[in-house]
């Protein structure tokens, strides 16, 4: 009556027994696997530490593939500015250069033309006769008086008065007629001023008169003579309103005559002067 239950219970016991055996075997296998892992770990550790096991050397492994290039690193931070360097030592003086070669002598210049001066001025009637150093004589015409009706902008006597002459008009022309004649201790003469080329007119022209008779106390009268020159006729003096004055006096040496053309002029004009 209990045989069925007994057999059922027996079956359960057998099943549990078999399961226990399986579990025991499983535990044994797990323990063995752990031992294998431990043995492998010990061997690998020994190899890393350089200890050889009793086994034979293995064959060389195949070379691994080249690794890929690494990424570019970031730019470094700028460094601090360095300190200023010390001044360098002064270099030694260089050697003197060699003397240059002498240049060739230039060709002799052509002789200049002889200058022409005034040896004397005499009065013939009311005309003024100028004798030049080359022997030529020139009649410069009658001496203009003041209020001359417009032949000149001003007469030589009026220019002389502006320059400081205090004598009478007759005395002035008497002095003028004695230029170069030795008849007076007053120094008299003629100067040629040049306003330059026609392409470039100027208002001022200067010429230096060398004479030991001049001093800073001298009264120098300068006036246009109206002489015909290589560049101008007598009427041009009025047209250009030519005048002059003395300046830059150096005691016992020289003075300058400055010619004036208010509206500009060119070429040469003749100016007379008297030193008192």
C-alpha positions as CSV (number, residue, x, y, z in Angstrom):
1,X,0.0,0.0,0.0
2,X,3.0,2.3,0.6
3,X,5.1,1.0,-2.2
4,X,4.2,3.8,-4.5
5,X,5.1,6.5,-2.1
6,X,8.3,4.6,-1.2
7,X,9.3,4.5,-4.8
8,X,8.5,8.2,-5.3
9,X,10.6,9.1,-2.2
10,X,13.4,6.9,-3.5
11,X,13.3,8.6,-6.8
12,X,13.5,12.0,-5.1
13,X,16.5,10.9,-3.0
14,X,18.3,9.5,-6.1
15,X,17.7,12.7,-8.0
16,X,19.0,14.8,-5.2
17,X,22.0,12.4,-4.8
18,X,22.8,12.7,-8.5
19,X,22.4,16.5,-8.3
20,X,24.8,16.6,-5.3
21,X,27.3,14.5,-7.3
22,X,27.1,16.8,-10.2
23,X,27.5,19.8,-7.9
24,X,30.5,18.3,-6.3
25,X,32.1,17.6,-9.7
26,X,31.3,21.1,-10.8
27,X,33.0,22.5,-7.7
28,X,36.0,20.3,-8.4
29,X,36.2,21.5,-12.0
30,X,35.9,25.1,-10.8
31,X,38.7,24.5,-8.3
32,X,40.9,23.0,-11.0
33,X,40.2,26.0,-13.3
34,X,41.2,28.3,-10.5
35,X,44.4,26.3,-10.0
36,X,45.1,26.5,-13.7
37,X,44.6,30.3,-13.7
38,X,46.8,30.6,-10.6
39,X,49.6,28.5,-12.3
40,X,49.3,30.7,-15.5
41,X,49.4,33.8,-13.5
42,X,52.5,32.6,-11.6
43,X,54.2,31.7,-15.0
44,X,53.3,35.0,-16.6
45,X,54.6,36.9,-13.5
46,X,57.8,34.9,-13.6
47,X,58.3,35.7,-17.3
48,X,57.7,39.4,-16.6
49,X,60.3,39.3,-13.8
50,X,62.8,37.7,-16.1
51,X,62.8,34.2,-14.6
52,X,62.8,31.3,-17.1
53,X,60.7,28.3,-16.6
54,X,61.9,24.9,-17.4
55,X,60.2,24.9,-20.8
56,X,62.0,25.5,-24.1
57,X,62.3,28.9,-25.6
58,X,59.5,29.8,-27.9
59,X,59.9,31.0,-31.5
60,X,60.2,34.7,-32.1
61,X,56.9,36.3,-32.7
62,X,56.0,38.2,-35.9
63,X,56.8,41.9,-35.9
64,X,53.7,43.9,-35.1
65,X,52.4,46.5,-37.5
66,X,53.6,50.1,-37.2
67,X,51.4,52.1,-34.9
68,X,49.5,55.1,-36.3
69,X,50.9,58.6,-36.0
70,X,49.8,60.3,-32.8
71,X,47.8,63.5,-33.0
72,X,49.6,66.9,-33.0
73,X,50.1,68.3,-29.6
74,X,48.8,71.7,-28.6
75,X,50.8,74.8,-29.2
76,X,53.1,75.7,-26.3
77,X,52.6,78.8,-24.3
78,X,54.8,81.8,-25.3
79,X,57.9,82.0,-23.2
80,X,58.9,85.1,-21.2
81,X,60.9,87.9,-22.9
82,X,64.6,87.5,-22.4
83,X,66.6,90.2,-20.7
84,X,68.3,92.8,-22.9
85,X,71.8,91.9,-24.0
86,X,74.8,93.9,-22.9
87,X,76.3,96.4,-25.3
88,X,79.0,94.9,-27.5
89,X,82.5,96.1,-27.4
90,X,83.6,98.9,-29.7
91,X,85.2,97.5,-32.8
92,X,88.7,98.3,-33.8
93,X,89.3,101.2,-36.1
94,X,89.5,100.2,-39.7
95,X,92.7,100.7,-41.7
96,X,93.3,103.9,-43.5
97,X,92.2,103.7,-47.2
98,X,94.8,104.1,-49.9
99,X,95.3,107.5,-51.5
100,X,93.4,108.1,-54.7
101,X,95.1,108.5,-57.9
102,X,95.9,112.0,-59.1
103,X,93.5,113.2,-61.8
104,X,94.8,114.3,-65.2
105,X,95.6,117.9,-65.7
106,X,92.7,119.8,-67.4
107,X,93.2,121.6,-70.7
108,X,94.3,125.3,-70.3
109,X,91.4,127.7,-70.4
110,X,91.1,130.2,-73.1
111,X,92.2,133.8,-72.4
112,X,89.4,136.0,-71.3
113,X,88.7,139.2,-73.2
114,X,90.4,142.3,-71.9
115,X,88.2,144.4,-69.6
116,X,87.3,147.9,-70.6
117,X,87.4,150.7,-68.0
118,X,87.1,154.4,-68.0
119,X,90.2,156.6,-68.1
120,X,88.4,159.9,-68.2
121,X,85.1,161.7,-68.6
122,X,85.1,165.2,-70.0
123,X,82.4,167.8,-70.8
124,X,82.1,169.1,-74.3
125,X,79.5,171.8,-74.4
126,X,76.7,170.1,-72.4
127,X,77.6,166.6,-73.6
128,X,79.5,164.1,-71.5
129,X,82.4,162.4,-73.4
130,X,83.6,159.2,-71.9
131,X,87.1,157.9,-72.8
132,X,87.6,154.1,-72.4
133,X,90.8,152.2,-71.6
134,X,90.8,150.7,-75.1
135,X,91.1,154.2,-76.5
136,X,87.5,154.5,-77.7
137,X,85.5,157.6,-76.9
138,X,81.7,157.7,-76.4
139,X,79.5,160.7,-76.4
140,X,76.8,159.8,-73.9
141,X,74.8,162.9,-74.8
142,X,73.7,165.9,-72.8
143,X,73.5,165.7,-69.1
144,X,69.8,165.8,-68.0
145,X,68.7,168.4,-65.6
146,X,66.0,168.0,-63.0
147,X,62.4,168.5,-64.3
148,X,63.6,167.3,-67.7
149,X,60.2,166.7,-69.2
150,X,60.2,163.0,-68.8
151,X,63.4,162.0,-70.6
152,X,64.4,160.1,-67.5
153,X,62.3,159.2,-64.5
154,X,64.8,161.3,-62.4
155,X,68.0,163.2,-63.3
156,X,71.4,162.0,-62.0
157,X,71.5,165.1,-59.8
158,X,68.2,164.1,-58.2
159,X,69.5,160.6,-57.5
160,X,72.6,162.1,-56.0
161,X,70.5,164.3,-53.7
162,X,68.6,161.2,-52.5
163,X,71.9,159.6,-51.7
164,X,73.0,162.5,-49.6
165,X,74.7,164.9,-52.0
166,X,74.3,168.5,-50.6
167,X,76.0,170.6,-53.3
168,X,74.3,172.6,-56.1
169,X,73.2,171.1,-59.4
170,X,75.9,173.0,-61.3
171,X,78.6,171.9,-58.8
172,X,77.4,168.3,-59.2
173,X,77.7,168.3,-63.0
174,X,81.1,170.0,-62.7
175,X,82.2,167.1,-60.5
176,X,80.7,164.7,-62.9
177,X,82.5,166.3,-65.9
178,X,85.8,166.0,-64.0
179,X,85.6,162.2,-63.6
180,X,89.1,160.8,-64.3
181,X,90.6,164.3,-65.1
182,X,92.4,164.6,-61.8
183,X,90.7,168.0,-61.2
184,X,89.1,167.1,-57.9
185,X,89.9,165.0,-54.8
186,X,86.4,163.6,-54.9
187,X,86.3,160.0,-56.2
188,X,84.0,159.5,-59.2
189,X,83.4,156.6,-61.5
190,X,81.1,154.4,-63.6
191,X,79.9,150.9,-62.8
192,X,78.1,148.4,-65.0
193,X,75.4,146.4,-63.3
194,X,73.9,143.2,-64.8
195,X,70.3,142.1,-64.1
196,X,71.0,138.7,-65.7
197,X,69.7,136.9,-68.8
198,X,66.6,138.0,-70.6
199,X,64.8,134.7,-69.8
200,X,64.9,135.4,-66.1
201,X,64.3,139.1,-65.2
202,X,65.4,140.4,-61.8
203,X,64.6,143.5,-59.7
204,X,68.0,143.7,-58.0
205,X,71.6,143.6,-59.4
206,X,74.8,144.2,-57.4
207,X,78.5,145.0,-58.3
208,X,81.4,145.6,-55.9
209,X,83.6,148.7,-56.4
210,X,87.1,148.4,-55.0
211,X,88.6,151.7,-53.8
212,X,90.8,152.7,-50.8
213,X,89.1,156.1,-50.7
214,X,85.8,154.8,-49.2
215,X,84.9,154.8,-45.6
216,X,81.8,154.5,-43.4
217,X,81.7,158.2,-43.2
218,X,81.6,158.7,-47.0
219,X,78.6,160.1,-48.8
220,X,78.2,158.0,-52.0
221,X,75.9,159.2,-54.7
222,X,74.7,156.7,-57.3
223,X,72.7,157.6,-60.4
224,X,71.9,156.2,-63.9
225,X,74.1,157.6,-66.7
226,X,71.8,156.8,-69.6
227,X,74.7,155.3,-71.5
228,X,74.0,152.9,-74.4
229,X,75.2,149.4,-73.4
230,X,75.4,146.1,-75.2
231,X,71.9,145.3,-74.0
232,X,70.0,148.6,-73.7
233,X,69.4,151.9,-75.4
234,X,69.2,155.2,-73.5
235,X,65.4,155.2,-73.4
236,X,65.4,151.8,-71.6
237,X,66.6,153.6,-68.4
238,X,63.3,155.4,-68.2
239,X,61.3,152.4,-69.3
240,X,62.7,150.2,-66.5
241,X,63.0,153.1,-64.0
242,X,66.6,152.2,-63.2
243,X,68.1,153.6,-60.0
244,X,70.9,152.6,-57.6
245,X,72.4,153.1,-54.2
246,X,75.6,152.3,-52.2
247,X,75.7,149.7,-49.5
248,X,78.1,147.2,-47.7
249,X,80.9,149.8,-47.2
250,X,84.2,148.3,-46.0
251,X,86.6,151.0,-44.8
252,X,89.5,151.5,-47.2
253,X,88.5,148.4,-49.2
254,X,85.3,148.5,-51.2
255,X,81.6,149.2,-51.4
256,X,78.7,147.7,-53.3
257,X,76.4,149.4,-55.8
258,X,72.9,147.9,-55.9
259,X,70.9,148.6,-59.0
260,X,67.1,148.6,-58.8
261,X,64.5,147.9,-61.5
262,X,61.1,147.9,-59.7
263,X,59.3,146.0,-62.4
264,X,62.2,143.7,-63.2
265,X,64.8,143.9,-66.0
266,X,67.6,142.1,-67.7
267,X,71.1,142.8,-69.0
268,X,73.5,145.6,-68.4
269,X,73.0,149.3,-67.4
270,X,75.6,152.0,-66.6
271,X,75.5,153.8,-63.2
272,X,77.7,156.6,-62.1
273,X,78.9,157.2,-58.6
274,X,80.5,160.1,-56.6
275,X,82.2,159.5,-53.2
276,X,82.3,162.6,-50.9
